[in-house]
Amino acid sequence: MAKEKVPCDDKSYDAIIVGGGPAGITAAIYLARRKLCVLVLYEKLGGQAALTADIENYAGFKFITGTDFTQKLEEHLEEYDITNKETKVTEIKQTKEGFLVKTKEKHFLGKTVIIGSGARQRKLRVPGEEEYLNKGVAYCATCDAPLFRGKNVAIIGGGNSALEAAIQLEKYAEKIYIITINKDLEGEKVLIDKVKSFKNSEIICCSKTKEIKGKVFVESVIIEDDKNKTKEIKVGGVFVEIGYIPNSEIFKGKKNDYKEIIIDSKNKTSIQGIFAAGDVTAVQVKQIIVAAGEGAKAAVSCAEYLNRL
Ligand SMILES: Cc1cc2nc3c(=O)[nH]c(=O)nc-3n(C[C@H](O)[C@H](O)[C@H](O)COP(=O)(O)OP(=O)(O)OC[C@H]3O[C@@H](n4cnc5c(N)ncnc54)[C@H](O)[C@@H]3O)c2cc1C
């Protein structure tokens, strides 16, 4: 199919979408199909989906890797006349002319904005975490698991992210310690059962991570249990899997206590003309299929808003 050209005034886009994950790309496709002039700005195409090893819960795909899914998003985006740029948005400023979306290199003007900027990994903030980054400290098991072949590793966290990391690492690591501050693992039961069935995994509950130690590379992790007893566990790697922080700093409107953008049922934010979708919002379920659906809803609301302008 030849790309259908959309008359586009790059001095003022109909919509500027921040985010190239499932939410942002879906929103872009929906708007382009309405012949609107769209600009998509993202730091990493695919977003968190690109970091996912195996996606098995997106209807229509029994199984797809995160890399293949990202490739499909990119191919679908390229079917349409959508301008897209890899860059970081630093500010969204409301002006008389519209929304000024600022990046380091350039400023873009849009009549509306859809924020689909997702979330990023939470840091542990203990001594050694920064020092041993990429020297044994890692945040993406999908990306880095093969580097820990034959090593003992610690996974810090006990939720879905930690469980997914354990599933990745089981194939490579000699032994996996899953260290959680909670009494037990928390997350999807199917994942918990799978991880508990691994012969090479040990769950250490009720324990805080105090320090990551090493020489050139990570050599151990110091933990403290709920009776203040400390213990040193010899590991060659530490995967920090303690949840996510919404990338919502660029939005100056209403957010909840977790810094998630508050939206209504039509994905409108507290600022007229700005819509939001996916993991950056207070939507309950943080999953690809939900982010994509929310992106579609945000686009339809945005198009309705533009019609009324
Ligand atoms: C390891 C892992 C495994 C997962 N496994 C699954 C799974 O199996 N199934 C499932 O359904 N979900 C899974 N998820 C969750 C799923 O990936 C997310 O719910 C989904 O990607 C959210 O989509 P999103 O578009 O809202 O945000 P994201 O995917 O986070 O995308 C955000 C986008 O915004 C961009 N961005 C952020 N800030 C800025 C900025 N300032 N300027 C420009 N661009 C910016 C990013 O570069 C990215 O392109 C997993 C997540 C992780 C981390």
The ligand as an SDF file (V2000), in Angstrom:
LIG
                    3D

 53 58  0  0  0  0  0  0  0  0999 V2000
   10.3990   -6.5150   31.5740 C   0  0  0  0  0  0  0  0  0  0  0  0
    8.9640   -6.2190   31.2320 C   0  0  0  0  0  0  0  0  0  0  0  0
    8.1460   -7.2420   30.7980 C   0  0  0  0  0  0  0  0  0  0  0  0
    6.8010   -6.9800   30.4490 C   0  0  0  0  0  0  0  0  0  0  0  0
    6.0430   -8.0200   29.9770 N   0  0  0  0  0  0  0  0  0  0  0  0
    4.7830   -7.7600   29.5230 C   0  0  0  0  0  0  0  0  0  0  0  0
    4.0090   -8.7970   28.9130 C   0  0  0  0  0  0  0  0  0  0  0  0
    4.4530   -9.9370   28.7650 O   0  0  0  0  0  0  0  0  0  0  0  0
    2.7590   -8.4720   28.4990 N   0  0  0  0  0  0  0  0  0  0  0  0
    2.2150   -7.2270   28.6380 C   0  0  0  0  0  0  0  0  0  0  0  0
    1.0940   -7.0050   28.2220 O   0  0  0  0  0  0  0  0  0  0  0  0
    2.9550   -6.2300   29.2110 N   0  0  0  0  0  0  0  0  0  0  0  0
    4.2010   -6.4610   29.6580 C   0  0  0  0  0  0  0  0  0  0  0  0
    4.9350   -5.4620   30.2430 N   0  0  0  0  0  0  0  0  0  0  0  0
    4.3090   -4.1430   30.4380 C   0  0  0  0  0  0  0  0  0  0  0  0
    4.2280   -3.3630   29.1290 C   0  0  0  0  0  0  0  0  0  0  0  0
    5.4770   -3.3970   28.4760 O   0  0  0  0  0  0  0  0  0  0  0  0
    3.7670   -1.9320   29.3870 C   0  0  0  0  0  0  0  0  0  0  0  0
    2.5430   -1.9520   30.0790 O   0  0  0  0  0  0  0  0  0  0  0  0
    3.5800   -1.1570   28.0920 C   0  0  0  0  0  0  0  0  0  0  0  0
    4.7540   -1.1560   27.3150 O   0  0  0  0  0  0  0  0  0  0  0  0
    3.1690    0.2750   28.3870 C   0  0  0  0  0  0  0  0  0  0  0  0
    3.0890    0.9550   27.1850 O   0  0  0  0  0  0  0  0  0  0  0  0
    3.1630    2.5540   27.1300 P   0  0  0  0  0  0  0  0  0  0  0  0
    3.1120    2.9120   25.6840 O   0  0  0  0  0  0  0  0  0  0  0  0
    2.1760    3.1310   28.0390 O   0  0  0  0  0  0  0  0  0  0  0  0
    4.5830    2.9480   27.7520 O   0  0  0  0  0  0  0  0  0  0  0  0
    6.0580    2.4620   27.4320 P   0  0  0  0  0  0  0  0  0  0  0  0
    6.0690    1.1300   26.8120 O   0  0  0  0  0  0  0  0  0  0  0  0
    6.8130    2.6810   28.6930 O   0  0  0  0  0  0  0  0  0  0  0  0
    6.5580    3.5040   26.3310 O   0  0  0  0  0  0  0  0  0  0  0  0
    6.8460    4.8440   26.6900 C   0  0  0  0  0  0  0  0  0  0  0  0
    7.4230    5.5840   25.5140 C   0  0  0  0  0  0  0  0  0  0  0  0
    7.6000    6.9580   25.8650 O   0  0  0  0  0  0  0  0  0  0  0  0
    8.9350    7.3780   25.5750 C   0  0  0  0  0  0  0  0  0  0  0  0
    9.2830    8.4720   26.4850 N   0  0  0  0  0  0  0  0  0  0  0  0
    9.2620    8.5050   27.8370 C   0  0  0  0  0  0  0  0  0  0  0  0
    9.6130    9.7170   28.2900 N   0  0  0  0  0  0  0  0  0  0  0  0
    9.8510   10.4870   27.1960 C   0  0  0  0  0  0  0  0  0  0  0  0
   10.2740   11.8310   26.9900 C   0  0  0  0  0  0  0  0  0  0  0  0
   10.4820   12.6780   28.0030 N   0  0  0  0  0  0  0  0  0  0  0  0
   10.4540   12.2570   25.7190 N   0  0  0  0  0  0  0  0  0  0  0  0
   10.2440   11.4310   24.6570 C   0  0  0  0  0  0  0  0  0  0  0  0
    9.8530   10.1360   24.7950 N   0  0  0  0  0  0  0  0  0  0  0  0
    9.6570    9.6860   26.0390 C   0  0  0  0  0  0  0  0  0  0  0  0
    9.7470    6.1040   25.7150 C   0  0  0  0  0  0  0  0  0  0  0  0
   10.9750    6.2140   25.0260 O   0  0  0  0  0  0  0  0  0  0  0  0
    8.7930    5.0900   25.0600 C   0  0  0  0  0  0  0  0  0  0  0  0
    8.8760    5.1780   23.6710 O   0  0  0  0  0  0  0  0  0  0  0  0
    6.2760   -5.6750   30.5740 C   0  0  0  0  0  0  0  0  0  0  0  0
    7.1100   -4.6430   31.0160 C   0  0  0  0  0  0  0  0  0  0  0  0
    8.4370   -4.9010   31.3350 C   0  0  0  0  0  0  0  0  0  0  0  0
    9.3300   -3.7790   31.7790 C   0  0  0  0  0  0  0  0  0  0  0  0
  1  2  1  0
  2  3  1  0
  2 52  2  0
  3  4  2  0
  4  5  1  0
  4 50  1  0
  5  6  2  0
  6  7  1  0
  6 13  1  0
  7  8  2  0
  7  9  1  0
  9 10  1  0
 10 11  2  0
 10 12  1  0
 12 13  2  0
 13 14  1  0
 14 15  1  0
 14 50  1  0
 15 16  1  0
 16 17  1  0
 16 18  1  0
 18 19  1  0
 18 20  1  0
 20 21  1  0
 20 22  1  0
 22 23  1  0
 23 24  1  0
 24 25  2  0
 24 26  1  0
 24 27  1  0
 27 28  1  0
 28 29  2  0
 28 30  1  0
 28 31  1  0
 31 32  1  0
 32 33  1  0
 33 34  1  0
 33 48  1  0
 34 35  1  0
 35 36  1  0
 35 46  1  0
 36 37  1  0
 36 45  1  0
 37 38  2  0
 38 39  1  0
 39 40  1  0
 39 45  2  0
 40 41  1  0
 40 42  2  0
 42 43  1  0
 43 44  2  0
 44 45  1  0
 46 47  1  0
 46 48  1  0
 48 49  1  0
 50 51  2  0
 51 52  1  0
 52 53  1  0
M  END
$$$$
